[in-house]
């Protein structure tokens, strides 16, 4: 069955540290990949997405992610985190031709210390 | 992007009762999705609701427990029936944008607590 795995359950960083959150998916065909963020008490927001083309995609708030097909990975990165980046981050995959439903990873809670 | 509203935003319910959650979209969409986010967990798709046809349920979810209505292209309801404390979750509806079926936007969610 298709699945999405996020390696880190909870990440704690100091401000200005670099961030990389791992995400792997299991599916051999065409997928669209997403990173969503959920700030405390707020609803899901799209950070960035990959459909095709350049495997390095840039999103909002300085986030970027790289799609590596050979590794079935879509890791999220940010060179320098801020306290305001404290949130829950979800990686998700949309399998092509399955009606648009999303398969979510378990989520990674990021805590940034000021 | 689509603007999605949900009612109620939160509710506290007694075991054995049912709650109907409404989802309203500001534009016509063919597909709507209902997700559940249990405390401390990720989102799980409950069902896909297409206007004019029966909803399609994911493994582990059944129509008797989560009946869905889709009376028109801008509205859907999800009912959580015969609730138990295990149903305490955030329930979210989402829709793909009108012109692009490969991205979803989410409503604000309904936070349900079952006592």
Interface residues (C-beta under 8 A of the other chain):
Chain A: X32 X34 X36 X43 X44 X46 X49 X51 X90 X92 X94 X99 X100 X101 X102 X103 X104 X105 X106 X107
Chain B: X31 X33 X41 X42 X43 X44 X45 X48 X56 X58 X92 X94 X96 X101 X102 X103 X104 X105 X106 X107 X108 X109
